C-alpha cells in the first residue's frame, strides 16, 4: 500500500500545482470585500461539499473572527437539517438552497457554492436565484467545473477528474483563506 499512498500524494501535489492562482486570488478578494462591506456570505454544498461548507463557517465565524473587532457573517445553508429535509419533502430537493435565500438574499451579499461536479441541481438553482438578485457568486468546483463554472463570477476550480482530490483541495481553500485573510484583516 505504500506505493498507492505515495501515488495519491503525488497526484494531490500535481493537482495543487495546476490551480489558477489568479482566479483564486480574485475569489479571496471577493470574500474580503464582502467582509469589509458587512455582507452576509451564504455557503452550501452536498455530501463532502456540505461538510466543507460547515467547516468554512466555523473557521470564519469563530476562527478568523475571534480576535477581530469586526466579525465575519457566514451562513451555511446545509447546517439546518430539519429545514433542509422539510424543503426537500414538501417542495423538492432541487429547492433546498434556493428556498432559504428567497426574501433574505441582498445584492451586496455573497454566495459561495461548492459542487464537485459543478452540476448539482440544488446548487445551480440557488446560484441562478443569486444571479437574478444581482448577488455575486464564488463557485468552488472539481472536474471541468460544469454549469457552476459557467455562471459563477469568481472561480476556485480544481480541474481534476477525481472527487477525493478535488475535495481535498476545496478544504485547503478554506484553510488558505483562514491564514491569508486572518493575517490581512485588522484586529
C-alpha positions in Angstrom: 0.0 0.0 0.0 2.9 2.4 0.4 3.2 2.9 -3.3 -0.5 3.6 -3.6 -0.2 6.1 -0.7 2.7 7.8 -2.4 0.9 7.9 -5.7 -2.1 9.6 -4.1 0.0 12.4 -2.7 1.9 12.8 -6.0 -1.5 13.3 -7.7 -2.6 15.7 -5.0 0.6 17.7 -5.4 0.2 17.8 -9.2 -3.4 18.9 -8.8 -2.4 21.8 -6.5 0.3 22.7 -9.0 -2.3 23.2 -11.7 -4.5 25.6 -9.8 -5.2 29.0 -11.3 -3.9 31.3 -8.6 -5.2 34.5 -10.4 -8.8 33.3 -10.2 -8.3 32.1 -6.7 -6.9 35.5 -5.7 -9.9 37.2 -7.2 -12.3 34.9 -5.2 -10.4 35.6 -2.0 -10.6 39.3 -2.7 -14.3 39.0 -3.2 -14.6 37.4 0.3 -12.6 40.2 1.8 -14.7 42.8 0.1 -17.9 41.1 1.3 -16.4 41.2 4.9 -15.5 44.8 4.6 -19.0 45.9 3.5 -20.6 43.8 6.2 -22.3 41.4 3.8 -23.8 38.1 4.7 -21.8 35.2 3.0 -24.0 32.2 2.2 -22.3 28.9 1.6 -23.6 25.4 0.8 -22.9 22.1 -0.9 -23.9 18.4 -0.9 -22.1 15.5 0.7 -18.4 16.2 1.3 -19.0 19.7 0.0 -21.6 20.2 2.7 -19.0 19.2 5.3 -16.6 21.7 3.7 -19.2 24.5 3.8 -19.8 23.8 7.5 -16.1 23.9 8.2 -15.8 27.2 6.4 -18.4 28.7 8.8 -16.5 27.5 11.9 -13.2 28.8 10.6 -14.5 32.2 9.6 -17.2 33.0 12.2 -15.1 31.7 15.1 -11.5 31.2 14.0 -10.7 34.4 12.0 -13.4 36.5 13.8 -12.3 35.5 17.3 -9.8 38.3 17.8 -11.3 40.8 15.3 -13.5 43.7 16.3 -15.5 43.2 13.1 -16.8 39.7 12.6 -17.4 37.5 9.5 -21.1 36.6 8.9 -21.1 33.2 7.1 -24.4 31.3 7.0 -24.2 27.6 6.0 -27.5 26.6 4.3 -26.9 22.9 4.8 -26.5 23.1 8.6 -30.2 23.2 9.4 -31.2 19.6 8.8 -34.9 20.0 9.9 -35.4 22.9 7.5 -33.5 21.2 4.7 -35.5 17.9 4.9 -38.8 19.9 5.2 -38.0 21.7 2.0 -36.9 18.5 0.3 -40.0 16.7 1.4 -42.6 19.5 0.8 -41.2 21.4 -2.2 -38.4 19.3 -3.7 -34.7 18.5 -3.2 -33.8 20.9 -6.0 -35.0 23.8 -3.9 -33.2 23.2 -0.6 -30.8 26.0 -1.2 -32.8 28.4 -3.3 -35.8 28.5 -0.9 -33.9 29.8 2.2 -32.3 32.5 0.1 -35.7 33.9 -1.2 -36.5 37.1 0.6 -33.3 37.1 2.5 -30.5 37.5 -0.1 -29.4 41.0 -0.8 -27.5 42.3 -3.8 -24.5 43.2 -1.6 -24.3 39.6 -0.1 -22.0 36.9 -1.4 -22.8 33.3 -2.3 -20.2 30.6 -2.1 -21.4 27.4 -3.9 -19.5 24.2 -3.6 -20.1 21.4 -6.1 -17.6 18.8 -7.0 -19.2 18.2 -10.4 -20.4 21.8 -10.8 -23.8 20.4 -11.9 -25.8 19.7 -8.7 -29.3 20.8 -9.4 -30.0 22.3 -6.0 -26.7 24.3 -6.0 -27.3 25.6 -9.6 -30.9 26.6 -8.7 -29.7 28.7 -5.7 -26.9 30.2 -7.8 -29.3 31.2 -10.6 -31.5 32.9 -8.0 -28.5 34.7 -6.6 -27.6 35.9 -10.0 -31.2 37.1 -10.6 -30.9 39.0 -7.3 -27.7 40.7 -8.5 -25.6 38.9 -6.0 -22.0 37.8 -6.8 -21.2 34.1 -6.7 -18.0 32.2 -6.0 -18.0 28.7 -7.5 -15.8 26.0 -5.9 -15.7 23.0 -8.2 -13.9 20.0 -9.4 -13.7 18.2 -12.8 -14.3 20.7 -15.6 -16.4 23.0 -13.3 -19.7 22.1 -15.0 -22.6 24.6 -15.1 -21.3 26.3 -11.9 -18.0 27.3 -13.7 -20.0 28.9 -16.5 -22.3 31.0 -14.3 -20.2 31.9 -11.2 -18.5 35.3 -11.1 -15.4 34.0 -9.3 -13.8 30.7 -9.5 -11.9 28.3 -7.2 -11.7 25.4 -9.6 -9.9 22.1 -9.1 -9.6 20.8 -12.7 -9.2 17.1 -11.9 -11.4 14.1 -12.6 -11.2 12.8 -9.1 -13.7 13.7 -6.4 -11.4 13.0 -3.5 -8.6 15.1 -4.8 -11.0 17.9 -5.6 -12.5 17.8 -2.1 -9.0 17.7 -0.5 -8.1 20.9 -2.3 -11.5 22.5 -1.5 -10.8 22.1 2.1 -7.4 23.6 1.6 -9.1 26.7 0.1 -10.8 27.2 3.5 -7.6 26.9 5.4 -5.6 29.0 3.0 -8.2 31.8 3.3 -8.2 31.4 7.1 -4.5 32.1 7.1 -4.4 34.8 4.4 -7.5 36.7 5.5 -6.7 36.3 9.2 -3.3 37.9 8.6 -4.6 40.6 6.3 -7.6 41.9 8.2 -7.3 44.5 11.0 -8.0 43.4 14.6 
